[in-house]
Amino acid sequence: MTVLVTGATGKVGSRVLAQLLADGRAARAGTRRSDIPLDWSIPATWTPALSGVEALFFVLPGGDDGHRSVARIGDQAQAFLEAASQAGVRRVVLMTALGMNYAPSEVDQRAVELRLQESDFEWSIVRPNWFHQNFTEGPLRDLAVANHGVLRIPAGEAAVSFIDANDIAAVSVTALRGTHGNREYDVTGEEALTFTQAAAITAQAGLPVTAYEPVSDEEFRRSAAALGWHPEYVDTLSGLYSVIASGANAHTTPDATDLLGRPLRTLAEYAAAPGA
């Protein structure tokens, strides 16, 4: 069974691809720069990318590569699912985000979830919380580096049950094996930490985030604008930080530990060996 991994240069997709290949599975990357390119904005690339594919790891672009806007990509994603069905793909594992099942249907990721659930695919939806790798890759790191190590975002003092991207990938690979069809997994770490607590851990390990300072949404937007980030990308981040501040990302779930049958990697363990 050949698996197409979208987002294969991202934090989770790259690890999904690596784990599949390490397991001896037939898998290939689906990116704009892969051997068989896949570009969301060029539907002509979709059919060649899907040729011979039976299973799909599916993640919508988040815009972190270039801090760009990915607004209104949901229609393209749903059209891609239709193309995958016509190409003979049987199984889809979709990764969105924790709490997406409560989002209105107008939100791109939620619209794709609903489309998948109504389809004839064997499907799984993986909804992870924020990653450990956000402290070393992506906007949290970039904001901290721009402010001499201090992460300044409007997340208040709420906690987040951060989870490692390798564990999210392991959940996704298990779902791709098809032993648990038509399931939804809300995956979190086993501990919830405030950003102040998390920054203390990453600072001790010498990672880019060395301290945390809660700021207003207006202050965050000024900082992001000064870095040249697209306004729609900033809007997306602002909404995500608002959700954190509400406390919605503080809870933990057993889904990942139950599925994998082992403890999950902690932030301290990640910080000690971020390249592992």
C-alpha positions as a Markdown table, in Angstrom:
| # | Residue | x | y | z |
|---|---|---|---|---|
| 1 | Met | 0.0 | 0.0 | 0.0 |
| 2 | Thr | 1.5 | 3.3 | -1.1 |
| 3 | Val | 1.0 | 6.2 | 1.2 |
| 4 | Leu | 1.1 | 9.8 | 0.0 |
| 5 | Val | 2.3 | 12.2 | 2.8 |
| 6 | Thr | 1.2 | 15.8 | 2.3 |
| 7 | Gly | 3.0 | 18.5 | 4.3 |
| 8 | Ala | 6.1 | 16.2 | 4.2 |
| 9 | Thr | 8.5 | 19.1 | 5.0 |
| 10 | Gly | 6.4 | 20.1 | 8.0 |
| 11 | Lys | 6.9 | 19.3 | 11.7 |
| 12 | Val | 4.5 | 16.3 | 11.7 |
| 13 | Gly | 4.5 | 15.3 | 8.0 |
| 14 | Ser | 8.2 | 14.9 | 7.8 |
| 15 | Arg | 8.1 | 12.6 | 10.8 |
| 16 | Val | 5.2 | 10.6 | 9.4 |
| 17 | Leu | 7.1 | 10.0 | 6.2 |
| 18 | Ala | 10.3 | 9.0 | 8.2 |
| 19 | Gln | 8.4 | 6.6 | 10.4 |
| 20 | Leu | 6.6 | 5.0 | 7.4 |
| 21 | Leu | 9.9 | 4.5 | 5.5 |
| 22 | Ala | 11.6 | 3.2 | 8.7 |
| 23 | Asp | 8.8 | 0.6 | 8.9 |
| 24 | Gly | 9.5 | -0.5 | 5.4 |
| 25 | Arg | 6.2 | 1.0 | 4.0 |
| 26 | Ala | 5.9 | 2.3 | 0.5 |
| 27 | Ala | 5.5 | 6.1 | 1.0 |
| 28 | Arg | 6.3 | 9.3 | -0.8 |
| 29 | Ala | 6.2 | 13.0 | -0.2 |
| 30 | Gly | 3.6 | 15.3 | -1.7 |
| 31 | Thr | 5.1 | 18.8 | -1.7 |
| 32 | Arg | 5.8 | 21.5 | -4.2 |
| 33 | Arg | 9.4 | 20.3 | -4.4 |
| 34 | Ser | 9.0 | 16.5 | -4.2 |
| 35 | Asp | 10.0 | 14.3 | -7.1 |
| 36 | Ile | 6.3 | 14.2 | -8.1 |
| 37 | Pro | 5.2 | 17.7 | -7.1 |
| 38 | Leu | 2.0 | 18.5 | -5.4 |
| 39 | Asp | 0.9 | 22.1 | -5.4 |
| 40 | Trp | -2.5 | 23.1 | -3.9 |
| 41 | Ser | -2.8 | 26.0 | -6.3 |
| 42 | Ile | -2.2 | 23.9 | -9.4 |
| 43 | Pro | -4.9 | 21.2 | -9.7 |
| 44 | Ala | -3.0 | 19.7 | -12.7 |
| 45 | Thr | -0.4 | 18.4 | -10.2 |
| 46 | Trp | -3.0 | 16.5 | -8.2 |
| 47 | Thr | -3.6 | 13.4 | -10.4 |
| 48 | Pro | 0.1 | 12.6 | -11.0 |
| 49 | Ala | 0.8 | 12.9 | -7.3 |
| 50 | Leu | -2.1 | 10.6 | -6.4 |
| 51 | Ser | -1.2 | 7.9 | -9.0 |
| 52 | Gly | -0.9 | 4.5 | -7.4 |
| 53 | Val | -1.7 | 5.9 | -4.0 |
| 54 | Glu | -4.0 | 3.9 | -1.7 |
| 55 | Ala | -3.6 | 5.9 | 1.6 |
| 56 | Leu | -3.2 | 9.5 | 2.3 |
| 57 | Phe | -1.8 | 11.5 | 5.3 |
| 58 | Phe | -3.6 | 14.8 | 4.7 |
| 59 | Val | -2.8 | 18.1 | 6.4 |
| 60 | Leu | -3.7 | 21.6 | 5.2 |
| 61 | Pro | -0.9 | 24.1 | 4.9 |
| 62 | Gly | -0.6 | 26.3 | 7.9 |
| 63 | Gly | 1.4 | 29.2 | 6.4 |
| 64 | Asp | 4.4 | 28.9 | 8.7 |
| 65 | Asp | 6.7 | 28.6 | 5.7 |
| 66 | Gly | 7.0 | 32.3 | 4.9 |
| 67 | His | 4.4 | 33.4 | 7.4 |
| 68 | Arg | 2.0 | 33.6 | 4.5 |
| 69 | Ser | -1.8 | 33.6 | 4.2 |
| 70 | Val | -3.5 | 30.3 | 3.6 |
| 71 | Ala | -7.0 | 31.7 | 3.9 |
| 72 | Arg | -9.8 | 30.0 | 1.8 |
| 73 | Ile | -7.7 | 26.9 | 1.1 |
| 74 | Gly | -10.6 | 24.7 | 2.4 |
| 75 | Asp | -12.3 | 24.6 | -1.0 |
| 76 | Gln | -9.1 | 23.4 | -2.7 |
| 77 | Ala | -8.6 | 20.8 | 0.0 |
| 78 | Gln | -12.1 | 19.4 | -0.5 |
| 79 | Ala | -11.6 | 19.3 | -4.2 |
| 80 | Phe | -8.3 | 17.4 | -3.6 |
| 81 | Leu | -10.2 | 14.8 | -1.5 |
| 82 | Glu | -12.6 | 14.3 | -4.5 |
| 83 | Ala | -9.6 | 13.8 | -6.7 |
| 84 | Ala | -8.1 | 11.3 | -4.3 |
| 85 | Ser | -11.4 | 9.4 | -4.3 |
| 86 | Gln | -11.4 | 9.3 | -8.1 |
| 87 | Ala | -7.8 | 8.2 | -8.1 |
| 88 | Gly | -8.6 | 5.1 | -5.9 |
| 89 | Val | -7.4 | 6.3 | -2.5 |
| 90 | Arg | -9.1 | 4.2 | 0.1 |
| 91 | Arg | -7.8 | 5.5 | 3.4 |
| 92 | Val | -7.3 | 9.0 | 4.7 |
| 93 | Val | -5.8 | 10.2 | 7.9 |
| 94 | Leu | -6.5 | 13.9 | 8.3 |
| 95 | Met | -4.6 | 16.1 | 10.8 |
| 96 | Thr | -6.3 | 19.3 | 12.0 |
| 97 | Ala | -6.0 | 20.8 | 15.5 |
| 98 | Leu | -7.3 | 20.2 | 19.0 |
| 99 | Gly | -10.9 | 21.5 | 19.4 |
| 100 | Met | -11.6 | 21.7 | 15.7 |
| 101 | Asn | -14.7 | 19.6 | 16.2 |
| 102 | Tyr | -16.2 | 22.6 | 18.0 |
| 103 | Ala | -15.4 | 25.1 | 15.2 |
| 104 | Pro | -18.1 | 26.4 | 12.8 |
| 105 | Ser | -18.3 | 24.7 | 9.5 |
| 106 | Glu | -17.0 | 27.9 | 7.8 |
| 107 | Val | -13.6 | 27.3 | 9.2 |
| 108 | Asp | -11.5 | 25.6 | 6.5 |
| 109 | Gln | -10.1 | 22.7 | 8.6 |
| 110 | Arg | -13.6 | 21.9 | 10.1 |
| 111 | Ala | -15.2 | 22.0 | 6.6 |
| 112 | Val | -12.6 | 19.4 | 5.5 |
| 113 | Glu | -13.3 | 17.3 | 8.5 |
| 114 | Leu | -17.0 | 17.3 | 7.8 |
| 115 | Arg | -16.4 | 16.5 | 4.1 |
| 116 | Leu | -14.2 | 13.5 | 5.0 |
| 117 | Gln | -16.7 | 12.2 | 7.5 |
| 118 | Glu | -19.4 | 12.2 | 4.9 |
| 119 | Ser | -17.2 | 10.4 | 2.3 |
| 120 | Asp | -16.7 | 6.7 | 1.5 |
| 121 | Phe | -13.1 | 6.7 | 2.6 |
| 122 | Glu | -11.8 | 4.7 | 5.6 |
| 123 | Trp | -10.9 | 7.8 | 7.7 |
| 124 | Ser | -9.3 | 8.9 | 10.9 |
| 125 | Ile | -9.0 | 12.5 | 12.2 |
| 126 | Val | -6.0 | 13.4 | 14.4 |
| 127 | Arg | -6.4 | 16.6 | 16.4 |
| 128 | Pro | -3.2 | 17.5 | 18.2 |
| 129 | Asn | -2.5 | 20.2 | 20.7 |
| 130 | Trp | 0.5 | 22.6 | 20.3 |
| 131 | Phe | 3.8 | 20.8 | 19.6 |
| 132 | His | 7.0 | 20.8 | 21.5 |
| 133 | Gln | 8.7 | 21.7 | 18.2 |
| 134 | Asn | 6.8 | 25.0 | 18.2 |
| 135 | Phe | 9.6 | 26.2 | 20.6 |
| 136 | Thr | 12.3 | 25.5 | 18.0 |
| 137 | Glu | 10.5 | 25.8 | 14.6 |
| 138 | Gly | 7.9 | 28.2 | 13.5 |
| 139 | Pro | 6.3 | 31.4 | 14.8 |
| 140 | Leu | 7.0 | 31.0 | 18.5 |
| 141 | Arg | 10.7 | 30.6 | 17.9 |
| 142 | Asp | 10.7 | 33.4 | 15.4 |
| 143 | Leu | 8.9 | 35.8 | 17.8 |
| 144 | Ala | 11.3 | 34.9 | 20.6 |
| 145 | Val | 14.4 | 35.3 | 18.4 |
| 146 | Ala | 13.2 | 38.7 | 17.3 |
| 147 | Asn | 12.9 | 39.7 | 21.0 |
| 148 | His | 16.2 | 38.4 | 22.4 |
| 149 | Gly | 14.7 | 35.1 | 23.5 |
| 150 | Val | 11.5 | 36.5 | 25.1 |
| 151 | Leu | 8.3 | 35.1 | 23.8 |
| 152 | Arg | 5.7 | 37.8 | 23.8 |
| 153 | Ile | 2.2 | 36.6 | 22.8 |
| 154 | Pro | -1.3 | 37.2 | 24.1 |
| 155 | Ala | -1.8 | 33.8 | 25.7 |
| 156 | Gly | -2.1 | 35.0 | 29.3 |
| 157 | Glu | -1.0 | 32.5 | 32.0 |
| 158 | Ala | -3.2 | 29.6 | 30.7 |
| 159 | Ala | -1.6 | 26.1 | 30.4 |
| 160 | Val | -1.2 | 24.0 | 27.3 |
| 161 | Ser | -0.8 | 20.2 | 27.2 |
| 162 | Phe | 2.0 | 20.3 | 24.6 |
| 163 | Ile | 2.7 | 17.1 | 22.7 |
| 164 | Asp | 5.8 | 16.0 | 20.7 |
| 165 | Ala | 5.5 | 15.9 | 16.9 |
| 166 | Asn | 7.1 | 12.4 | 16.9 |
| 167 | Asp | 4.2 | 11.1 | 19.1 |
| 168 | Ile | 1.6 | 12.8 | 16.8 |
| 169 | Ala | 3.3 | 11.1 | 13.8 |
| 170 | Ala | 3.2 | 7.8 | 15.6 |
| 171 | Val | -0.5 | 8.1 | 16.2 |
| 172 | Ser | -1.0 | 9.1 | 12.5 |
| 173 | Val | 1.1 | 6.1 | 11.3 |
| 174 | Thr | -0.9 | 3.8 | 13.5 |
| 175 | Ala | -4.1 | 5.2 | 12.0 |
| 176 | Leu | -2.8 | 4.7 | 8.5 |
| 177 | Arg | -2.4 | 1.0 | 9.2 |
| 178 | Gly | -6.2 | 1.0 | 9.3 |
| 179 | Thr | -6.8 | -1.0 | 12.5 |
| 180 | His | -9.0 | 1.7 | 13.9 |
| 181 | Gly | -11.2 | 3.1 | 11.0 |
| 182 | Asn | -13.5 | 6.1 | 11.2 |
| 183 | Arg | -12.1 | 7.3 | 14.5 |
| 184 | Glu | -11.3 | 10.8 | 15.9 |
| 185 | Tyr | -8.2 | 11.2 | 18.1 |
| 186 | Asp | -7.7 | 14.3 | 20.3 |
| 187 | Val | -4.0 | 14.0 | 21.1 |
| 188 | Thr | -2.3 | 15.9 | 23.9 |
| 189 | Gly | 0.7 | 15.5 | 26.1 |
| 190 | Glu | 0.3 | 14.0 | 29.6 |
| 191 | Glu | 1.1 | 17.3 | 31.4 |
| 192 | Ala | -0.1 | 20.8 | 31.0 |
| 193 | Leu | 2.4 | 23.7 | 31.3 |
| 194 | Thr | 2.0 | 27.5 | 31.2 |
| 195 | Phe | 4.3 | 29.3 | 28.8 |
| 196 | Thr | 6.2 | 30.6 | 31.8 |
| 197 | Gln | 6.9 | 27.0 | 32.9 |
| 198 | Ala | 7.6 | 25.9 | 29.4 |
| 199 | Ala | 10.1 | 28.8 | 28.8 |
| 200 | Ala | 11.9 | 27.8 | 32.0 |
| 201 | Ile | 12.5 | 24.3 | 30.6 |
| 202 | Thr | 13.6 | 25.5 | 27.1 |
| 203 | Ala | 15.8 | 28.2 | 28.6 |
| 204 | Gln | 17.6 | 25.7 | 30.8 |
| 205 | Ala | 18.3 | 23.6 | 27.7 |
| 206 | Gly | 19.6 | 26.5 | 25.7 |
| 207 | Leu | 16.7 | 26.6 | 23.2 |
| 208 | Pro | 15.6 | 29.8 | 21.5 |
| 209 | Val | 12.7 | 30.6 | 23.9 |
| 210 | Thr | 14.3 | 31.7 | 27.2 |
| 211 | Ala | 11.4 | 33.6 | 28.8 |
| 212 | Tyr | 7.8 | 34.4 | 28.4 |
| 213 | Glu | 5.9 | 37.7 | 28.7 |
| 214 | Pro | 2.1 | 37.9 | 28.2 |
| 215 | Val | 1.1 | 40.9 | 26.1 |
| 216 | Ser | -2.0 | 42.3 | 24.6 |
| 217 | Asp | -3.3 | 41.3 | 21.2 |
| 218 | Glu | -2.4 | 44.8 | 19.9 |
| 219 | Glu | 1.2 | 44.5 | 21.1 |
| 220 | Phe | 1.5 | 41.0 | 19.4 |
| 221 | Arg | 0.1 | 42.4 | 16.2 |
| 222 | Arg | 2.6 | 45.3 | 16.1 |
| 223 | Ser | 5.5 | 42.8 | 16.7 |
| 224 | Ala | 4.3 | 40.5 | 13.9 |
| 225 | Ala | 3.7 | 43.4 | 11.5 |
| 226 | Ala | 7.3 | 44.6 | 12.2 |
| 227 | Leu | 8.5 | 41.2 | 11.1 |
| 228 | Gly | 6.6 | 41.5 | 7.8 |
| 229 | Trp | 4.1 | 38.7 | 8.4 |
| 230 | His | 1.0 | 38.6 | 6.2 |
| 231 | Pro | -2.0 | 40.2 | 8.0 |
| 232 | Glu | -4.2 | 37.1 | 7.5 |
| 233 | Tyr | -1.5 | 34.9 | 8.9 |
| 234 | Val | -1.3 | 37.2 | 11.9 |
| 235 | Asp | -5.1 | 37.0 | 12.3 |
| 236 | Thr | -4.9 | 33.2 | 12.4 |
| 237 | Leu | -2.2 | 33.3 | 15.1 |
| 238 | Ser | -4.2 | 35.9 | 17.1 |
| 239 | Gly | -7.2 | 33.6 | 17.1 |
| 240 | Leu | -5.1 | 30.6 | 18.2 |
| 241 | Tyr | -3.5 | 32.5 | 21.1 |
| 242 | Ser | -7.0 | 33.7 | 22.1 |
| 243 | Val | -8.1 | 30.1 | 22.4 |
| 244 | Ile | -5.1 | 29.3 | 24.5 |
| 245 | Ala | -5.8 | 32.2 | 26.8 |
| 246 | Ser | -9.3 | 30.9 | 27.3 |
| 247 | Gly | -7.9 | 27.7 | 28.8 |
| 248 | Ala | -9.2 | 25.5 | 26.1 |
| 249 | Asn | -5.8 | 23.9 | 25.4 |
| 250 | Ala | -5.1 | 23.0 | 29.1 |
| 251 | His | -6.8 | 19.6 | 29.3 |
| 252 | Thr | -5.2 | 16.3 | 28.7 |
| 253 | Thr | -6.6 | 13.2 | 26.9 |
| 254 | Pro | -5.6 | 9.5 | 27.0 |
| 255 | Asp | -6.1 | 9.1 | 23.2 |
| 256 | Ala | -2.4 | 9.0 | 22.3 |
| 257 | Thr | -1.2 | 6.9 | 25.2 |
| 258 | Asp | -4.1 | 4.4 | 24.7 |
| 259 | Leu | -3.4 | 4.0 | 21.0 |
| 260 | Leu | 0.4 | 3.8 | 21.3 |
| 261 | Gly | 0.5 | 1.8 | 24.6 |
| 262 | Arg | 3.4 | 3.8 | 26.0 |
| 263 | Pro | 4.2 | 7.0 | 27.8 |
| 264 | Leu | 4.6 | 10.2 | 25.7 |
| 265 | Arg | 7.7 | 12.3 | 25.4 |
| 266 | Thr | 7.7 | 15.3 | 27.8 |
| 267 | Leu | 8.8 | 18.8 | 27.0 |
| 268 | Ala | 11.9 | 18.4 | 29.2 |
| 269 | Glu | 12.8 | 15.2 | 27.3 |
| 270 | Tyr | 12.4 | 17.0 | 24.0 |
| 271 | Ala | 14.4 | 20.1 | 25.2 |
| 272 | Ala | 17.3 | 17.8 | 26.2 |
| 273 | Ala | 17.4 | 16.3 | 22.7 |
| 274 | Pro | 15.4 | 18.4 | 20.2 |
| 275 | Gly | 17.0 | 16.7 | 17.2 |
| 276 | Ala | 15.9 | 13.2 | 18.2 |
